[in-house]
Protein backbone atom coordinates (compact mmCIF):
# COMPACT_ATOMS: atom_id res chain seq x y z
CA UNK A 1 0.00 0.00 0.00
CA UNK A 2 1.41 3.38 -1.02
CA UNK A 3 2.16 6.02 1.54
CA UNK A 4 -0.26 8.92 1.89
CA UNK A 5 0.94 12.39 2.86
CA UNK A 6 -1.43 15.17 3.87
CA UNK A 7 0.09 18.59 3.34
CA UNK A 8 -0.60 22.25 2.68
CA UNK A 9 0.91 24.55 0.10
CA UNK A 10 3.68 26.72 1.53
CA UNK A 11 4.03 24.90 4.84
CA UNK A 12 7.78 24.46 5.44
CA UNK A 13 7.00 21.53 7.73
CA UNK A 14 5.05 19.70 5.05
CA UNK A 15 7.68 20.61 2.46
CA UNK A 16 10.29 18.77 4.54
CA UNK A 17 8.31 15.56 4.35
CA UNK A 18 7.64 15.86 0.62
CA UNK A 19 11.37 16.39 0.02
CA UNK A 20 12.17 13.37 2.18
CA UNK A 21 9.84 11.20 0.12
CA UNK A 22 11.43 12.39 -3.12
CA UNK A 23 15.02 12.06 -1.87
CA UNK A 24 14.28 8.51 -0.71
CA UNK A 25 12.37 7.87 -3.96
CA UNK A 26 9.33 6.52 -2.18
CA UNK A 27 6.00 6.34 -4.03
CA UNK A 28 3.20 8.19 -2.29
CA UNK A 29 -0.28 9.57 -2.71
CA UNK A 30 -0.41 13.35 -2.35
CA UNK A 31 -3.30 14.68 -0.29
CA UNK A 32 -3.15 18.45 -0.68
CA UNK A 33 -5.34 20.25 1.86
CA UNK A 34 -6.76 23.72 1.35
CA UNK A 35 -5.98 26.08 4.20
CA UNK A 36 -8.49 28.57 2.78
CA UNK A 37 -11.24 25.98 3.01
CA UNK A 38 -9.98 24.84 6.43
CA UNK A 39 -9.68 21.26 5.27
CA UNK A 40 -6.97 20.78 7.92
CA UNK A 41 -9.66 21.41 10.54
CA UNK A 42 -12.23 19.00 9.12
CA UNK A 43 -13.49 16.18 11.31
CA UNK A 44 -12.02 13.64 8.87
CA UNK A 45 -8.56 15.14 9.09
CA UNK A 46 -8.72 15.72 12.85
CA UNK A 47 -9.35 12.01 13.23
CA UNK A 48 -5.86 11.50 11.78
CA UNK A 49 -4.16 14.49 13.39
CA UNK A 50 -6.01 16.01 16.34
CA UNK A 51 -3.77 19.08 16.25
CA UNK A 52 -5.16 20.01 12.84
CA UNK A 53 -1.79 20.82 11.35
CA UNK A 54 0.28 19.51 8.47
CA UNK A 55 1.96 17.26 7.57
CA UNK A 56 0.47 13.90 8.45
CA UNK A 57 1.73 10.61 7.02
CA UNK A 58 -0.40 7.49 6.71
CA UNK A 59 1.39 4.19 6.08
CA UNK A 60 -1.26 1.51 5.99
CA UNK A 61 -2.89 1.58 9.42
CA UNK A 62 -0.05 3.58 10.97
CA UNK A 63 -0.37 7.37 11.24
CA UNK A 64 2.37 9.78 12.30
CA UNK A 65 2.52 13.57 12.34
CA UNK A 66 5.04 16.30 13.22
CA UNK A 67 7.53 16.73 10.38
CA UNK A 68 10.72 15.53 12.08
CA UNK A 69 8.93 12.50 13.50
CA UNK A 70 7.66 11.66 10.01
CA UNK A 71 11.15 12.06 8.55
CA UNK A 72 12.66 9.81 11.24
CA UNK A 73 9.94 7.20 10.72
CA UNK A 74 10.48 7.14 6.96
CA UNK A 75 14.22 6.79 7.39
CA UNK A 76 13.87 3.91 9.84
CA UNK A 77 11.14 2.03 8.00
CA UNK A 78 12.57 2.64 4.51
CA UNK A 79 16.34 2.62 5.09
CA UNK A 80 17.50 2.98 1.47
CA UNK A 81 19.07 6.37 0.78
CA UNK A 82 19.35 7.27 4.49
CA UNK A 83 18.94 10.90 5.48
CA UNK A 84 19.94 10.58 9.15
CA UNK A 85 23.36 9.11 8.47
CA UNK A 86 24.87 5.65 8.45
CA UNK A 87 27.46 5.82 11.21
CA UNK A 88 26.66 6.90 14.78
CA UNK A 89 28.93 9.90 14.24
CA UNK A 90 27.05 11.01 11.13
CA UNK A 91 23.72 10.53 12.88
CA UNK A 92 24.86 12.61 15.82
CA UNK A 93 26.07 15.46 13.63
CA UNK A 94 22.94 15.46 11.49
CA UNK A 95 20.63 15.47 14.50
CA UNK A 96 22.68 18.23 16.07
CA UNK A 97 22.28 20.30 12.91
CA UNK A 98 18.55 19.58 12.75
CA UNK A 99 18.19 20.57 16.42
CA UNK A 100 20.15 23.78 15.85
CA UNK A 101 17.92 24.63 12.92
CA UNK A 102 14.84 24.18 15.10
CA UNK A 103 16.31 26.15 17.99
CA UNK A 104 18.05 29.01 16.22
CA UNK A 105 17.06 29.27 12.55
CA UNK A 106 13.38 28.57 11.98
CA UNK A 107 11.93 30.98 14.55
CA UNK A 108 13.81 34.12 13.42
CA UNK A 109 13.06 33.30 9.78
CA UNK A 110 9.38 32.92 10.67
CA UNK A 111 9.44 36.33 12.35
CA UNK A 112 10.81 37.82 9.14
CA UNK A 113 8.63 36.07 6.60
CA UNK A 114 5.23 35.94 8.37
CA UNK A 115 4.52 39.70 8.38
CA UNK A 116 5.92 40.10 4.88
CA UNK A 117 3.66 37.34 3.55
CA UNK A 118 0.71 38.80 5.45
CA UNK A 119 1.38 42.26 4.07
CA UNK A 120 1.48 44.01 7.42
CA UNK A 121 4.93 45.15 8.52
CA UNK A 122 4.13 48.57 9.99
CA UNK A 123 4.00 47.45 13.62
CA UNK A 124 6.74 44.84 13.32
CA UNK A 125 9.53 46.63 11.55
CA UNK A 126 11.90 46.55 14.52
CA UNK A 127 11.19 42.89 15.28
CA UNK A 128 11.77 42.02 11.62
CA UNK A 129 15.11 43.86 11.60
CA UNK A 130 16.25 42.16 14.82
CA UNK A 131 15.21 38.77 13.50
CA UNK A 132 16.95 39.46 10.18
CA UNK A 133 20.16 40.12 12.11
CA UNK A 134 19.84 36.75 13.84
CA UNK A 135 19.12 35.08 10.51
CA UNK A 136 22.20 36.66 8.96
CA UNK A 137 24.37 35.10 11.66
CA UNK A 138 22.98 31.65 10.92
CA UNK A 139 23.36 32.18 7.16
CA UNK A 140 27.03 33.01 7.65
CA UNK A 141 27.42 29.71 9.48
CA UNK A 142 25.80 27.85 6.58
CA UNK A 143 27.96 29.74 4.12
CA UNK A 144 31.12 28.58 5.91
CA UNK A 145 29.94 24.96 5.98
CA UNK A 146 29.03 24.99 2.30
CA UNK A 147 32.33 26.55 1.30
CA UNK A 148 34.05 23.19 1.77
CA UNK A 149 31.18 20.74 1.29
CA UNK A 150 28.25 20.47 -1.16
CA UNK A 151 25.81 19.66 1.66
CA UNK A 152 25.46 20.86 5.23
CA UNK A 153 26.83 17.58 6.58
CA UNK A 154 29.42 16.05 4.28
CA UNK A 155 28.99 14.91 0.71
CA UNK A 156 25.48 13.45 0.82
CA UNK A 157 22.15 15.20 1.21
CA UNK A 158 20.75 14.65 4.68
CA UNK A 159 17.95 15.64 7.02
CA UNK A 160 20.02 18.70 7.91
CA UNK A 161 19.57 20.05 4.37
CA UNK A 162 15.96 18.93 4.07
CA UNK A 163 14.89 20.40 7.41
CA UNK A 164 16.15 23.92 6.72
CA UNK A 165 15.74 24.28 2.95
CA UNK A 166 12.02 25.20 2.97
CA UNK A 167 12.77 28.00 5.42
CA UNK A 168 15.51 29.39 3.19
CA UNK A 169 13.16 29.34 0.21
CA UNK A 170 10.49 31.11 2.27
CA UNK A 171 13.05 33.71 3.32
CA UNK A 172 14.10 34.35 -0.28
CA UNK A 173 10.50 34.70 -1.39
CA UNK A 174 9.73 37.14 1.42
CA UNK A 175 12.90 39.18 0.79
CA UNK A 176 11.83 39.72 -2.83
CA UNK A 177 8.55 41.39 -1.84
CA UNK A 178 8.19 45.15 -2.24
CA UNK A 179 7.63 45.71 1.50
CA UNK A 180 10.98 44.07 2.25
CA UNK A 181 12.93 46.68 0.29
CA UNK A 182 12.29 49.37 2.91
CA UNK A 183 13.64 47.16 5.69
CA UNK A 184 17.22 46.99 4.40
CA UNK A 185 17.75 43.47 5.73
CA UNK A 186 21.00 42.93 3.84
CA UNK A 187 19.83 39.73 2.18
CA UNK A 188 19.78 40.83 -1.45
CA UNK A 189 21.37 40.31 -3.85
CA UNK A 190 21.47 36.90 -2.19
CA UNK A 191 24.04 35.36 -4.55
CA UNK A 192 26.47 38.19 -3.82
CA UNK A 193 26.13 37.87 -0.05
CA UNK A 194 25.84 34.08 0.13
CA UNK A 195 27.25 32.47 -3.03
CA UNK A 196 27.72 29.01 -1.51
CA UNK A 197 24.19 28.91 -0.09
CA UNK A 198 22.91 30.00 -3.49
CA UNK A 199 24.72 27.07 -5.12
CA UNK A 200 23.29 24.75 -2.46
CA UNK A 201 19.77 26.02 -3.20
CA UNK A 202 20.28 25.20 -6.87
CA UNK A 203 21.48 21.70 -5.94
CA UNK A 204 18.36 21.17 -3.85
CA UNK A 205 16.21 22.33 -6.75
CA UNK A 206 17.81 19.65 -8.95
CA UNK A 207 16.56 16.80 -6.75
CA UNK A 208 14.50 14.43 -8.94
CA UNK A 209 10.86 15.07 -8.12
CA UNK A 210 11.55 18.52 -6.64
CA UNK A 211 8.84 20.12 -8.76
CA UNK A 212 6.23 17.90 -7.10
CA UNK A 213 7.14 19.41 -3.75
CA UNK A 214 7.04 23.07 -4.80
CA UNK A 215 4.16 25.06 -3.24
CA UNK A 216 1.44 25.27 -5.89
CA UNK A 217 0.33 28.76 -4.87
CA UNK A 218 3.89 30.07 -5.37
CA UNK A 219 3.85 29.26 -9.09
GUDO-105322 format. One record per residue (C-alpha): residue number from 1; residue in three letters; x, y, z. Coordinates in pm, 1 decimal. Layout:
BEGIN
<resi = NUM, resn = ALA, x = X, y = Y, z = Z>;
...
//
This chain:
BEGIN
<resi = 1, resn = UNK, x = 0.0, y = 0.0, z = 0.0>;
<resi = 2, resn = UNK, x = 141.2, y = 337.8, z = -101.5>;
<resi = 3, resn = UNK, x = 216.4, y = 602.1, z = 154.5>;
<resi = 4, resn = UNK, x = -26.3, y = 892.2, z = 188.9>;
<resi = 5, resn = UNK, x = 94.1, y = 1238.7, z = 285.7>;
<resi = 6, resn = UNK, x = -143.3, y = 1517.4, z = 387.0>;
<resi = 7, resn = UNK, x = 8.9, y = 1859.1, z = 334.4>;
<resi = 8, resn = UNK, x = -60.5, y = 2225.1, z = 268.5>;
<resi = 9, resn = UNK, x = 91.3, y = 2454.7, z = 9.6>;
<resi = 10, resn = UNK, x = 368.3, y = 2671.8, z = 153.3>;
<resi = 11, resn = UNK, x = 402.6, y = 2489.9, z = 484.4>;
<resi = 12, resn = UNK, x = 777.7, y = 2445.7, z = 543.5>;
<resi = 13, resn = UNK, x = 700.2, y = 2153.2, z = 773.1>;
<resi = 14, resn = UNK, x = 504.8, y = 1970.3, z = 504.8>;
<resi = 15, resn = UNK, x = 768.4, y = 2060.7, z = 246.0>;
<resi = 16, resn = UNK, x = 1029.1, y = 1877.2, z = 454.4>;
<resi = 17, resn = UNK, x = 831.4, y = 1556.1, z = 435.2>;
<resi = 18, resn = UNK, x = 764.3, y = 1586.0, z = 61.9>;
<resi = 19, resn = UNK, x = 1137.0, y = 1638.6, z = 2.2>;
<resi = 20, resn = UNK, x = 1216.7, y = 1336.9, z = 218.3>;
<resi = 21, resn = UNK, x = 983.5, y = 1119.8, z = 12.5>;
<resi = 22, resn = UNK, x = 1143.0, y = 1238.8, z = -311.5>;
<resi = 23, resn = UNK, x = 1501.6, y = 1205.5, z = -187.0>;
<resi = 24, resn = UNK, x = 1428.2, y = 851.4, z = -71.5>;
<resi = 25, resn = UNK, x = 1236.6, y = 786.6, z = -395.9>;
<resi = 26, resn = UNK, x = 933.4, y = 652.2, z = -217.8>;
<resi = 27, resn = UNK, x = 599.8, y = 633.7, z = -403.3>;
<resi = 28, resn = UNK, x = 320.2, y = 818.6, z = -229.2>;
<resi = 29, resn = UNK, x = -28.1, y = 956.9, z = -271.0>;
<resi = 30, resn = UNK, x = -40.7, y = 1334.8, z = -235.2>;
<resi = 31, resn = UNK, x = -330.3, y = 1468.3, z = -29.3>;
<resi = 32, resn = UNK, x = -315.1, y = 1845.2, z = -68.3>;
<resi = 33, resn = UNK, x = -533.8, y = 2025.1, z = 186.1>;
<resi = 34, resn = UNK, x = -675.8, y = 2372.0, z = 134.6>;
<resi = 35, resn = UNK, x = -598.2, y = 2608.1, z = 420.2>;
<resi = 36, resn = UNK, x = -849.4, y = 2857.4, z = 277.8>;
<resi = 37, resn = UNK, x = -1124.4, y = 2597.9, z = 300.9>;
<resi = 38, resn = UNK, x = -997.9, y = 2484.0, z = 642.8>;
<resi = 39, resn = UNK, x = -967.8, y = 2126.3, z = 527.0>;
<resi = 40, resn = UNK, x = -697.4, y = 2078.3, z = 791.5>;
<resi = 41, resn = UNK, x = -966.0, y = 2140.8, z = 1054.1>;
<resi = 42, resn = UNK, x = -1222.7, y = 1900.4, z = 911.9>;
<resi = 43, resn = UNK, x = -1349.3, y = 1617.6, z = 1130.9>;
<resi = 44, resn = UNK, x = -1202.2, y = 1364.4, z = 886.6>;
<resi = 45, resn = UNK, x = -856.1, y = 1514.4, z = 909.0>;
<resi = 46, resn = UNK, x = -871.6, y = 1572.3, z = 1285.1>;
<resi = 47, resn = UNK, x = -934.9, y = 1200.6, z = 1323.5>;
<resi = 48, resn = UNK, x = -586.0, y = 1150.3, z = 1178.0>;
<resi = 49, resn = UNK, x = -416.0, y = 1448.9, z = 1338.7>;
<resi = 50, resn = UNK, x = -601.5, y = 1601.3, z = 1633.9>;
<resi = 51, resn = UNK, x = -377.2, y = 1907.7, z = 1625.0>;
<resi = 52, resn = UNK, x = -515.9, y = 2001.0, z = 1284.5>;
<resi = 53, resn = UNK, x = -178.7, y = 2082.1, z = 1135.1>;
<resi = 54, resn = UNK, x = 28.1, y = 1951.2, z = 846.6>;
<resi = 55, resn = UNK, x = 196.1, y = 1726.0, z = 756.7>;
<resi = 56, resn = UNK, x = 47.4, y = 1389.8, z = 844.6>;
<resi = 57, resn = UNK, x = 173.1, y = 1060.5, z = 701.8>;
<resi = 58, resn = UNK, x = -40.0, y = 748.6, z = 671.1>;
<resi = 59, resn = UNK, x = 139.4, y = 419.4, z = 607.8>;
<resi = 60, resn = UNK, x = -126.3, y = 150.9, z = 599.0>;
<resi = 61, resn = UNK, x = -288.9, y = 158.4, z = 941.6>;
<resi = 62, resn = UNK, x = -5.1, y = 358.2, z = 1097.4>;
<resi = 63, resn = UNK, x = -37.4, y = 737.4, z = 1124.0>;
<resi = 64, resn = UNK, x = 236.9, y = 978.3, z = 1230.5>;
<resi = 65, resn = UNK, x = 252.5, y = 1357.1, z = 1234.2>;
<resi = 66, resn = UNK, x = 504.4, y = 1630.3, z = 1322.2>;
<resi = 67, resn = UNK, x = 752.8, y = 1672.8, z = 1038.2>;
<resi = 68, resn = UNK, x = 1071.6, y = 1552.5, z = 1207.9>;
<resi = 69, resn = UNK, x = 893.2, y = 1250.2, z = 1349.8>;
<resi = 70, resn = UNK, x = 766.2, y = 1166.4, z = 1000.9>;
<resi = 71, resn = UNK, x = 1115.3, y = 1205.7, z = 854.9>;
<resi = 72, resn = UNK, x = 1265.6, y = 980.9, z = 1124.1>;
<resi = 73, resn = UNK, x = 994.1, y = 719.8, z = 1071.7>;
<resi = 74, resn = UNK, x = 1047.9, y = 713.8, z = 695.9>;
<resi = 75, resn = UNK, x = 1422.4, y = 678.6, z = 738.9>;
<resi = 76, resn = UNK, x = 1387.1, y = 391.2, z = 984.2>;
<resi = 77, resn = UNK, x = 1114.4, y = 203.4, z = 799.6>;
<resi = 78, resn = UNK, x = 1257.1, y = 264.0, z = 450.8>;
<resi = 79, resn = UNK, x = 1634.4, y = 262.3, z = 508.9>;
<resi = 80, resn = UNK, x = 1749.6, y = 297.6, z = 146.6>;
<resi = 81, resn = UNK, x = 1907.5, y = 637.0, z = 78.3>;
<resi = 82, resn = UNK, x = 1935.1, y = 727.2, z = 448.8>;
<resi = 83, resn = UNK, x = 1893.9, y = 1090.0, z = 547.5>;
<resi = 84, resn = UNK, x = 1993.5, y = 1057.9, z = 914.8>;
<resi = 85, resn = UNK, x = 2336.3, y = 910.9, z = 846.8>;
<resi = 86, resn = UNK, x = 2487.2, y = 565.2, z = 844.7>;
<resi = 87, resn = UNK, x = 2746.3, y = 582.0, z = 1120.7>;
<resi = 88, resn = UNK, x = 2666.5, y = 689.9, z = 1477.8>;
<resi = 89, resn = UNK, x = 2893.0, y = 990.0, z = 1424.5>;
<resi = 90, resn = UNK, x = 2704.9, y = 1101.4, z = 1112.8>;
<resi = 91, resn = UNK, x = 2372.1, y = 1052.6, z = 1287.5>;
<resi = 92, resn = UNK, x = 2486.5, y = 1261.4, z = 1582.5>;
<resi = 93, resn = UNK, x = 2607.1, y = 1546.3, z = 1363.5>;
<resi = 94, resn = UNK, x = 2294.5, y = 1546.1, z = 1149.1>;
<resi = 95, resn = UNK, x = 2062.5, y = 1547.4, z = 1449.8>;
<resi = 96, resn = UNK, x = 2268.2, y = 1823.2, z = 1607.3>;
<resi = 97, resn = UNK, x = 2227.9, y = 2030.4, z = 1290.7>;
<resi = 98, resn = UNK, x = 1854.8, y = 1958.0, z = 1275.3>;
<resi = 99, resn = UNK, x = 1819.2, y = 2057.1, z = 1641.8>;
<resi = 100, resn = UNK, x = 2014.9, y = 2377.5, z = 1585.4>;
<resi = 101, resn = UNK, x = 1792.2, y = 2463.3, z = 1291.7>;
<resi = 102, resn = UNK, x = 1483.9, y = 2417.9, z = 1509.8>;
<resi = 103, resn = UNK, x = 1630.9, y = 2614.7, z = 1798.9>;
<resi = 104, resn = UNK, x = 1805.4, y = 2901.1, z = 1622.1>;
<resi = 105, resn = UNK, x = 1706.2, y = 2927.1, z = 1255.3>;
<resi = 106, resn = UNK, x = 1337.6, y = 2856.9, z = 1198.0>;
<resi = 107, resn = UNK, x = 1192.9, y = 3098.2, z = 1455.1>;
<resi = 108, resn = UNK, x = 1380.7, y = 3412.3, z = 1342.5>;
<resi = 109, resn = UNK, x = 1305.8, y = 3330.4, z = 978.2>;
<resi = 110, resn = UNK, x = 938.3, y = 3291.6, z = 1067.4>;
<resi = 111, resn = UNK, x = 944.3, y = 3633.0, z = 1235.2>;
<resi = 112, resn = UNK, x = 1081.5, y = 3782.1, z = 914.5>;
<resi = 113, resn = UNK, x = 863.0, y = 3607.2, z = 660.0>;
<resi = 114, resn = UNK, x = 523.2, y = 3594.3, z = 837.1>;
<resi = 115, resn = UNK, x = 452.3, y = 3970.2, z = 838.4>;
<resi = 116, resn = UNK, x = 592.1, y = 4009.6, z = 487.8>;
<resi = 117, resn = UNK, x = 366.5, y = 3734.5, z = 355.4>;
<resi = 118, resn = UNK, x = 70.6, y = 3880.1, z = 545.1>;
<resi = 119, resn = UNK, x = 137.8, y = 4226.5, z = 407.0>;
<resi = 120, resn = UNK, x = 147.9, y = 4401.0, z = 742.0>;
<resi = 121, resn = UNK, x = 493.2, y = 4514.8, z = 851.9>;
<resi = 122, resn = UNK, x = 413.2, y = 4856.9, z = 998.5>;
<resi = 123, resn = UNK, x = 400.4, y = 4745.0, z = 1361.8>;
<resi = 124, resn = UNK, x = 674.1, y = 4484.1, z = 1332.1>;
<resi = 125, resn = UNK, x = 953.0, y = 4663.4, z = 1154.7>;
<resi = 126, resn = UNK, x = 1190.2, y = 4654.6, z = 1452.4>;
<resi = 127, resn = UNK, x = 1119.2, y = 4289.5, z = 1528.2>;
<resi = 128, resn = UNK, x = 1177.2, y = 4202.0, z = 1162.5>;
<resi = 129, resn = UNK, x = 1511.4, y = 4385.7, z = 1159.5>;
<resi = 130, resn = UNK, x = 1624.5, y = 4215.9, z = 1482.2>;
<resi = 131, resn = UNK, x = 1521.0, y = 3877.1, z = 1349.7>;
<resi = 132, resn = UNK, x = 1695.3, y = 3945.9, z = 1018.1>;
<resi = 133, resn = UNK, x = 2016.4, y = 4011.7, z = 1210.7>;
<resi = 134, resn = UNK, x = 1984.5, y = 3674.6, z = 1384.0>;
<resi = 135, resn = UNK, x = 1912.0, y = 3507.7, z = 1051.0>;
<resi = 136, resn = UNK, x = 2220.3, y = 3666.0, z = 896.1>;
<resi = 137, resn = UNK, x = 2436.7, y = 3510.1, z = 1165.6>;
<resi = 138, resn = UNK, x = 2297.8, y = 3164.9, z = 1091.6>;
<resi = 139, resn = UNK, x = 2335.6, y = 3218.3, z = 716.3>;
<resi = 140, resn = UNK, x = 2702.5, y = 3301.5, z = 764.7>;
<resi = 141, resn = UNK, x = 2742.1, y = 2970.6, z = 947.6>;
<resi = 142, resn = UNK, x = 2579.8, y = 2784.7, z = 658.3>;
<resi = 143, resn = UNK, x = 2796.1, y = 2974.0, z = 412.5>;
<resi = 144, resn = UNK, x = 3111.6, y = 2858.1, z = 591.1>;
<resi = 145, resn = UNK, x = 2994.2, y = 2495.7, z = 597.9>;
<resi = 146, resn = UNK, x = 2903.0, y = 2498.5, z = 229.5>;
<resi = 147, resn = UNK, x = 3233.4, y = 2655.3, z = 130.5>;
<resi = 148, resn = UNK, x = 3405.0, y = 2318.9, z = 177.4>;
<resi = 149, resn = UNK, x = 3117.8, y = 2073.8, z = 128.6>;
<resi = 150, resn = UNK, x = 2824.8, y = 2046.6, z = -115.8>;
<resi = 151, resn = UNK, x = 2581.2, y = 1965.8, z = 165.7>;
<resi = 152, resn = UNK, x = 2546.1, y = 2086.2, z = 522.7>;
<resi = 153, resn = UNK, x = 2683.0, y = 1758.0, z = 658.0>;
<resi = 154, resn = UNK, x = 2942.1, y = 1604.7, z = 428.0>;
<resi = 155, resn = UNK, x = 2898.9, y = 1490.6, z = 71.1>;
<resi = 156, resn = UNK, x = 2547.8, y = 1345.2, z = 81.9>;
<resi = 157, resn = UNK, x = 2215.2, y = 1519.6, z = 121.5>;
<resi = 158, resn = UNK, x = 2075.0, y = 1465.2, z = 468.3>;
<resi = 159, resn = UNK, x = 1794.9, y = 1564.1, z = 701.6>;
<resi = 160, resn = UNK, x = 2001.8, y = 1870.3, z = 791.4>;
<resi = 161, resn = UNK, x = 1956.7, y = 2004.8, z = 437.4>;
<resi = 162, resn = UNK, x = 1595.9, y = 1892.9, z = 407.2>;
<resi = 163, resn = UNK, x = 1489.4, y = 2039.8, z = 741.1>;
<resi = 164, resn = UNK, x = 1615.5, y = 2392.1, z = 672.2>;
<resi = 165, resn = UNK, x = 1574.4, y = 2427.6, z = 295.1>;
<resi = 166, resn = UNK, x = 1201.9, y = 2520.3, z = 296.9>;
<resi = 167, resn = UNK, x = 1276.8, y = 2799.9, z = 541.7>;
<resi = 168, resn = UNK, x = 1550.9, y = 2939.4, z = 319.5>;
<resi = 169, resn = UNK, x = 1316.1, y = 2934.4, z = 21.2>;
<resi = 170, resn = UNK, x = 1049.1, y = 3111.3, z = 226.6>;
<resi = 171, resn = UNK, x = 1304.9, y = 3370.8, z = 331.9>;
<resi = 172, resn = UNK, x = 1409.9, y = 3435.0, z = -28.0>;
<resi = 173, resn = UNK, x = 1049.9, y = 3469.7, z = -139.5>;
<resi = 174, resn = UNK, x = 973.5, y = 3714.2, z = 141.8>;
<resi = 175, resn = UNK, x = 1289.5, y = 3917.8, z = 79.1>;
<resi = 176, resn = UNK, x = 1182.9, y = 3972.4, z = -282.6>;
<resi = 177, resn = UNK, x = 855.3, y = 4138.6, z = -184.3>;
<resi = 178, resn = UNK, x = 819.3, y = 4514.7, z = -224.4>;
<resi = 179, resn = UNK, x = 762.6, y = 4570.7, z = 149.9>;
<resi = 180, resn = UNK, x = 1097.7, y = 4407.2, z = 225.1>;
<resi = 181, resn = UNK, x = 1293.2, y = 4668.0, z = 29.5>;
<resi = 182, resn = UNK, x = 1229.5, y = 4936.9, z = 290.6>;
<resi = 183, resn = UNK, x = 1363.6, y = 4716.3, z = 569.4>;
<resi = 184, resn = UNK, x = 1721.9, y = 4699.1, z = 439.6>;
<resi = 185, resn = UNK, x = 1775.0, y = 4346.6, z = 573.0>;
<resi = 186, resn = UNK, x = 2100.2, y = 4293.4, z = 383.7>;
<resi = 187, resn = UNK, x = 1983.0, y = 3973.3, z = 218.0>;
<resi = 188, resn = UNK, x = 1977.6, y = 4082.8, z = -144.6>;
<resi = 189, resn = UNK, x = 2136.7, y = 4031.0, z = -384.6>;
<resi = 190, resn = UNK, x = 2147.1, y = 3689.7, z = -219.1>;
<resi = 191, resn = UNK, x = 2403.6, y = 3536.2, z = -455.2>;
<resi = 192, resn = UNK, x = 2647.0, y = 3819.4, z = -382.3>;
<resi = 193, resn = UNK, x = 2613.2, y = 3787.2, z = -4.7>;
<resi = 194, resn = UNK, x = 2584.5, y = 3408.0, z = 13.3>;
<resi = 195, resn = UNK, x = 2724.8, y = 3246.9, z = -303.4>;
<resi = 196, resn = UNK, x = 2771.6, y = 2901.0, z = -150.6>;
<resi = 197, resn = UNK, x = 2419.2, y = 2891.3, z = -9.1>;
<resi = 198, resn = UNK, x = 2291.5, y = 2999.6, z = -349.3>;
<resi = 199, resn = UNK, x = 2472.0, y = 2707.4, z = -511.8>;
<resi = 200, resn = UNK, x = 2328.8, y = 2474.6, z = -246.4>;
<resi = 201, resn = UNK, x = 1977.2, y = 2601.9, z = -320.4>;
<resi = 202, resn = UNK, x = 2028.4, y = 2519.5, z = -687.1>;
<resi = 203, resn = UNK, x = 2147.9, y = 2169.5, z = -594.0>;
<resi = 204, resn = UNK, x = 1836.5, y = 2116.9, z = -385.0>;
<resi = 205, resn = UNK, x = 1620.9, y = 2233.1, z = -675.4>;
<resi = 206, resn = UNK, x = 1780.5, y = 1965.5, z = -895.0>;
<resi = 207, resn = UNK, x = 1655.6, y = 1680.3, z = -675.2>;
<resi = 208, resn = UNK, x = 1450.3, y = 1443.2, z = -893.6>;
<resi = 209, resn = UNK, x = 1085.7, y = 1506.7, z = -812.0>;
<resi = 210, resn = UNK, x = 1154.6, y = 1851.7, z = -664.3>;
<resi = 211, resn = UNK, x = 883.5, y = 2012.2, z = -876.4>;
<resi = 212, resn = UNK, x = 623.5, y = 1790.1, z = -710.4>;
<resi = 213, resn = UNK, x = 714.4, y = 1941.1, z = -375.3>;
<resi = 214, resn = UNK, x = 703.6, y = 2307.0, z = -479.6>;
<resi = 215, resn = UNK, x = 416.1, y = 2506.4, z = -324.1>;
<resi = 216, resn = UNK, x = 144.1, y = 2527.1, z = -589.4>;
<resi = 217, resn = UNK, x = 32.8, y = 2876.1, z = -487.0>;
<resi = 218, resn = UNK, x = 388.9, y = 3006.6, z = -536.9>;
<resi = 219, resn = UNK, x = 385.4, y = 2926.1, z = -908.8>;
//
